[in-house]
Amino acid sequence: MSNYLLQVDVGKYKYLDCGRYVHSEEPDIIADEMKNFIKSTLQSTILNSSKQGFP
């Protein structure tokens, strides 16, 4: 898994100390990180489009 993650250009990863049912054991962390990723992606898209002269 770590080798795969080294190839990721956009995003980040977080090791969670839990079993294989991550969605059941750490749902709040997963939800918060997804929200943060979406917000940062949208902000980056808006910033890039404004630099290119798009409204």
N, C-alpha and C positions, 0 to 999 in steps of 0.2 A: 504494500500500500504506500509506503513512504516514497518509493521510486516513482510511482504514478503521480504523487502529489508534487514532486519536483518539476514535473512538466506543466503544471497548471500556471497559466499566465495571468488570469484574472481571478481574484478571489483569495481566500485564505482557508486554512484548515485549523482544526482544534482537536487535540486528542482528549477524549472523554474517558474517565475512569469508570466504565460501566460494562455491562455484558453486551450481548449481541442484539438485544431489543432496546436499542438506543432511544427510539421514539417513545417507548413506554417509561424508560428510566429518567430521561432528561428532556422532556418535551419543551420546557420553558427555554432552555438554552438553545435548542434547535430553532424555535420560533423567533427568539430575539436575534439570533445570528442571521436568519433569513431576512428579517425586516431590515437589519443594518446593511446587508448586502444589496437589497433592492434599492434602499435609499441612496446608498453611495453610487450605485450604477446609474440611477436616474440623475443624480447631481452631476456626475461626470458627463453624461449624455447632453444635459442642458448646457453645461459649461463649454463643451466641444462645439455644439451647434451655434452658440452665441459667438464663439471665436471665428467661425466660418461665415458669419453674417446672416445666419438664419434667424427669423423672429422667434 
